[in-house]
Amino acid sequence: MLSKKIDRPIILVSLNSTYVATGQCDCDGGDCACDLSPLAELSSDIQLSGMLETEFVISPNSQLMNLDDTYSICYGTDHKVVILNKSALDVLNIFKQPHNLHNITTAHPHINEIDLKAAIQELYQARLIIPKNNSSFNLSEIPETLSAWLHITDRCNLRCDYCYLPHLARDMSIDIGRAAIESTFRSASLNHYRRVKLKYAGGEALLCSPLIKDLHLYAKSLSEERNIILDGVVLSNGTLITPEIIEMLQTLNLRLMISLDGLSDFHNIQRTYAGGKGSFQDVERGIKIALQNGLIPDISITVSGRNAEGLPDLIEWILEHNLPFSLNLYRENELSASYEDLQLEESKLIQGMLAAFKVIELKLPNRSLLGSLVDRANLASPHKRTCGVGQSYLVFDYQGQIAKCQMQLHKTISSIDAQDPLSVVRQDKTGIQNLSVEEKEGCRTCEWKYWCTGGCSLATFKATGRYDIQSPNCNIYKALYPEALRLEGLRLLKYS
């Protein structure tokens, strides 16, 4: 029951600016293949007029967490992250039982009718309340974007300790690259995708910048011909950035993702040149050249046992430069397994991440971080699979062979000659299996399952020999998710 004297209900909705135009999250670097189709943006045009007799209930699977003595955070599978003050929460709680709008206004005549109707309207727009007959849970898995990783070169000027590539002197030819792009658009058309996203990667992709230009111009022509929206990103170590490179990327409308794992020695300890020299100074220079020439790069941070302690200083530097970023946990591979100090020690990593969160709390950015704070989780929009591997993702090696995941480039299952390579990828049952979180032991009853989705399938398999079980990083995730949501709540309060 609502109190007779209530403050004006306050309802703040996170619109999640981490989503780019392709409907994908900003974690474009490392081993991410995210294709998480977001919920449709909220619209102020949604009205309740004509629905006075419709019974409404709270959206199923909603979760509630206290932010402080005044505000609560509500997150759920059918709606975005929403902040409610006590009065708004009181109004929401009415709908624990089905109510229609006529009954509410007549049952609470002592409440300011304008405030009550406005609050109910906002709860409806935020999808916190829905019609009773539409309350069954059905999370769509239909992505809008087909992503393709183009491994245009094996060559690299760095020798990062956690890299999974042998760094051979091999480049993709223009003909192979064009055929890979044709294959991608062919599968996109056959499977009714609205968008294609190309990731130009290596090795160091900018060692082949003329090839990137040629391939993306070709992709633009196919995009116009097929009426499919095109997005593209170059994944780089940042050491080769010049004003001319930035101009090329801007002309092609390509985004730039740069790997930066710490300041000074915290970066150099795991990202060095072939001769052993640290790369931090050159990466910092590259980032500043990009900014000076009007291109804001995304920063990909690989968190390991070596650099966790340096995360607070790195995050402070990133926020000072107003850069988008993503925090991604180290993935062991065959080439990195001998470096035991890269391993993720739970308490050390949690301590480093929480210290970085404290820095963010003091310098909250005016954009959502829900898709970038905790490894591959996206707390802004529910989903059933961690990434697009095996579903909406193609990985082309320099010879035009196709793998399911870039961390398994050597395990190819199709090629550029296939009429529909995506169908081959989806039908493969021998390689990495990117199962739904509902198929994973230890995940089915977890409150975070539709945001975490059980973590990276490949990392889980390496640790357990199984794909159908929760991540070995489960305790890390559960320690960090509530704090990530708390930061979003504080950010909404600051800027709203």
N, C-alpha and C positions, 0 to 999 in steps of 0.2 A: 504494500500500500504506500502511495506517495504521501510524503508529509504535506501538511496544509500550507507551509511556507517553504517554498523551494527557490533556490537560485536559478537563474536562467541556464538551461541545459547547454553544455558545450560539447561539440562533437567534431573532432579533427581527424581527417582521413589522409593517410600516406598515399600519395599518387605515384610514388616510386620512380624517381627520375633516373634510376639505374638502367631502365629499359631503353634501348636505342630503337631506331626506326624499324629494325628488322624483327622486333618482337623477341630479342634475345638479350641476355644479360651482358654486362661489360667485361666479364672475365674471359677475354679473348686470347690470353696468352697461355703458356704452359700446356697442360694436357686437357684443357677444358673443351668440351664440345657442346656446351649447353644449347638447348633449343627449347626453352621453357616458354610456352605460349602464355602471355599474361592474361589476366582477366580483363575484359573490356573496360576502358576508362569510364569512370563515373560521370554521369551526365545530370546537369541541373534541370534538364527537360523532363526527367522522369517524374510524373505527378501521380498522386493518389486519388485525384478526382474520378468519380465513377466507380470507386472501389470501397465505398463506405460499408457495404455489407460483407466484404471479403474478410475472412478470418486470417490473422497473421500470427506467426510464431518466430521465436529466435532461430536464426540460421543453425542448422545442425553442425555438430563438431566445432562449435565456437569455443575458444579457450580464453580465459580471463586471467590477467596478472596485474597486481597492484604496482603502480608506478611510484606513488607516494600517498600521503593521507588524503589527497584531493582527487587524484586522477588514476584511472585504470587503463590498461592496454587490452584491447580485445582483438584477437587474431583468429582466423578460421579458414576452412577449406573453401567457403563460398564467398569470402569477402576479403578486403585488404586490411592492413593494420589500421586500427581506429583507436583514438584516444577519447575517453569519456570522463567528464567530471561526475560528481556524485549524483547530481540531478538527472543527467542524461542516463546514468546507470539505473537509476530508479525507474525511469520511463522504459528502458530496455527490459527490465525485470518483469514488467507487466505482461510481456509476451512469452514468459515461461509457460503460460497457459494460452490457448488460442483466444484472441480477442479481435473483434472488428472495430473499426474506427468510431462508429456510432456509439457502441457500448462504452468506450473509453471516455469520450467527451461527456456523456451523460452521467457516468459513474463518478467522475471527478470534477464536478462543477466548480469546486473551490480553487482549482488550478487555473492560472491564466491560460485561457483557451488558445490564444495566439502562440504562446511559447510551447504549449503541449503539441499543437498541430505541427509547428515548425520542427520540433524535435523528432516527432514520428516521421515526418517527411525526410529528414536527414538520415535517420536510421534506415529507412527504406532505400534511399539512394546509395547508402553505404553497404547495402545488402546484409545488414545486421538483423533485419526482420524480412521475412519473405512470406508469400501466401502459403497457408497450411497445405494446400493440395500440391505445392511445388517443393516440399521440404525434403524430398529424398535426395541423397547425395550421389552425384554423378560427375566426377572430375574428368573432363575431356582430356584425351591424350593426342589430339589432332594438332600437330605443329603447323605453323604457317611458313616456316623457313627451312629450306634445305641448305645445309652447310657443307662446304668442301674445303679440306685442308690440302693445299698444293705444296708439296715438298719440292721446292724448285732447286734446292742445292743441298748437298751433304757437307759442303765446305763451310768452315767457320774459323774466324780469327781468334776465338776464345776456346778454352778447354775447361768448361764448368764441371765440377766434380759430380754433379747429379745428372748430367746429360746422358741420354739413352742412345746417342748416335755415335758411330765410329769415325766421323769426320773424314770421309774419303773425298778425293778430288773429282766429284761427279756433279754435273748440273743437268737440269731438265732442259730439253731442247724446245725451241719455239713450237715445232710441230706437235710434240707430245703435250705441251702445255695447252695449246689450242684444242687438241682432241679431248683433254681432260675437262676443259670448260664446256665443250660441246656435250660431253657425257653428262655433266652436271645439269645443264639446262634440259637435256633430253629426259632425264629422270624427273626433273622438276615438272616438266609439262605432262608427262605420263602419269604422275602421281598428284597432280593438281596443286602444286605449291604456288603460293603467291609471290614468294621472295627467294632469292638465292644469295647466300653469303659466302664470299671467298676469303680464305685465310692464306696469305702468302708467307710461307715459313721455310725454315731450313733446319740445320745449319744457320748461317746468317743470311737472311733473305736479301739484305741490301748489297751483298756482294754481286747480286744479279739484278740491280735496279733497272737496266734497260729491258730485261725480260719481264719484270713486273709491269712496266709501262705498256709494252706490246700486248701482254696477256689481258690486262685490265681494259685496254681500249677495245680489244676483241670481245671481251665479256660485255662491255657496254653496248656494242652493236647487237649481240644476241639478246640482251635484255630488252632493247627496244623492239627487236623483231618478234620476240615471243611474248611481249607485254608482261614481263616478270620483273619485279623490282629487284635492283642489285645493290648489295652492300659489300664493302671490302675492307680488310684490315691487313696491315703489314706487321708481322711479329719480328722484333729486332732486339739485339743486345744493346743498341744505342750508341755504339762506339764509332759508327761510320756516318753519323748525321752531319749534313752540310746544309747551307741555305738552299742549294740547288736541289737536294733531295726533298727538302720540305716543300719547295715550290712544285715539284713533280707530284707529290702526294696530294697537295691542295688542288692542283689542276685536275687530277683524276678523282677527286672526292674520296680519297682513301684515308682511313683512320690509321693511327700508329700506336702500337703497344710496345712498350719498352720494359725490359726486365731490370729491376733494381732491388737488391736484397738487403740493403743496409747502407749506412753511411761509412765511408772510408773502409776500415779493416773488416767490418761486418759484411760488407759486400765482397771485398777482395778475398776473403777467406774461402769463398766457394765459386767465385767467378773471375778467373785469371786468363791472361793471354797464353798462347802456346808456350812461350818462353818462361812463364811463371810470374810475370809482372801483373799487378792488380789493375783492374779496368775501371775502378770507380771514377776517377777524375775524368776519363773520356766519356763515360756514361753521363755524368753530371753536365759536362760541356754539351753533349748532344741534346739533353733535355732543355737546357737553356737556349740553345740555338732554335729548337722547335718553338719554344714560347716566344722568343724574340721575333720570330717570323710568323706568328699568328696561328700556330697549330698546337693544340693542347693534347699531349700524348696521354694514354692510359698507362698506369704503372702496374706491372705484374710483380708481386712479391712472393718468392718461394721461401716458406718458413721451414727451417730445419733445426736440429739440435745445436747447430753452430751459431745461428744468428738470432735466435729467439730473444736473447737478452738485449739486442740492439734495436728491437722493433719500436719502442717508444720514441727514440730519437729520430728514426726514419719517418714514422708517421707524423711527427711534428714538422719535419722538413717538407713532407708532401703536402700537409695542410697549409703551411705557409705559402707554398707555391700554387695552392688551389688546384691540385691535380686529382683526377679520379684514379682509384686504385682498387686492387683486389688482393686479398691475403689467401694464399694457396699452400697447403701442406705438402711437404716433400714426399715424392713417390719413389720408393726404392725400385731399381731396375738392375739388370744383369751387369751393367758397367759401373754402377755406383755402390753395389752391395758391399764392397771391401772397405768403404768409408763408414765405420761404425759410428763416428761422432755426428753423422747426418741424421741418425735415427731420432724419432720423436719420443722423447722422454716426457710422459704425461704432465707431471707436476711442473717441470721446467717450461714446457711450452705453454701451459695454461697461465702460468705466472707472467710470462712475457707478453702473451696476448692480452691479458687483463690490464697489464700496465699500459699497453698501447691504447686500449679502450679508454683508460683514464685521460690520456692525452686528447683523444677525440672529444671526450666530454667537455674539456676546457675550451676546445676550438671547434664546436659543432659546425659542419659545413651546411650550406643551404641546398643540400640535395640528399636524397635517401642513400644510405649505405647498406640497406638490407640484403642486397644481392652481392655484396663484396667483402663482408667482414669475416665470414667463417668458411673457409675452404670452398667447396662446390655448392654449399647450401644457398638457397635463395628464400629468405624468410618473407619476402614481399608477395610471393605468389605460389600457391600450392601446386605440386606436380607429383608424378609417380615414379619418374626415372631421373637419375642424377645428371645424365647428359644425353646427347643425341646418338651415341654410339649404337649401331645396330638398328637404328630407327630412322633418323633423318640426317645422316652424316656419312660423307665419303672422304677417304684419305687416299690421295694419289702420290705414289713415289715418283722419282725422277724418270723412271722407265715407263710410266703410265699404268703400272699395276695398282690395284685398289685393295686397301686394308680397311678394317673396321675402326681401328684406333691408331693414332700416330705413334703411340708408345709400343705398338706392335707392327711397325712398318714392314718387317720381314715376313709377316704372316698374311700374305695377300690371298684374296679369294676371288677376285674378278679383275677386269681390265677395262681400258678405255673403249675396247671393241664391243663390249656388251651393249645390247640395245637398251636395257634398263638396269644399270649396275646397282641401283638402290634396292631393287627387288631381290637381287642376288645376296646383298648384304643382309637384308631382313630375314631371308630364308636360311641363312647359315646357322647351324647349331653346333659347330665344332670349335669355334674360337671364343673370344670373350662374349659373355652373355650379360647384357644390360637388363636385368630383370626388374619388373615392377616391385616397388617397396612392399606391396601386399604379398609377395612371394618370398620375402626374406624372414628367416627365423630371427626372433629377437626384435623385429621392427613392427610387427602387426598391431601391437597394442600400445606403441609409443606415441606420446602426444605430438612429437616432432616429425612423425613419419612422412607427412606430405610436404615437408620443407627440406628435411635432410635426405630422404629417400634411401637411407642406408649407406651413403658414401660411395666412393669410387669402386666400381665392380672389380677392376683390375687390381687395385691395391688390396682389396679384401681377399681376392683369390690368391695373391702372392703370400698373404699372411695365414690363410686358413685352408687353402685348397678347395674352397667352395665359393660359388656365386650367390647362393641362396641363404646368406646369413649377414648379420649386421656388420658394419665396419669395425676394424680393430681400433679406430679412433673414436668410438662411440662415447666414451667417458669425456673426451676432450670436447666433442660437440655439445653434449648436454651441459657442460660447465659454462660454455660460452654463449649459447643461444639466448638465454634469458637476459644476459647483459647486452647483447646486440639489440634485442627488442627494446630494452630500457633506453639505449642511446637514441633509437628512433623516436621513442616517446618524448624524450627531452628535446630532441631536434624540432619535432612538431610544435611543442609548446613555445620554443624560442622564436620560431619564424612565423607562427600563426597568430 
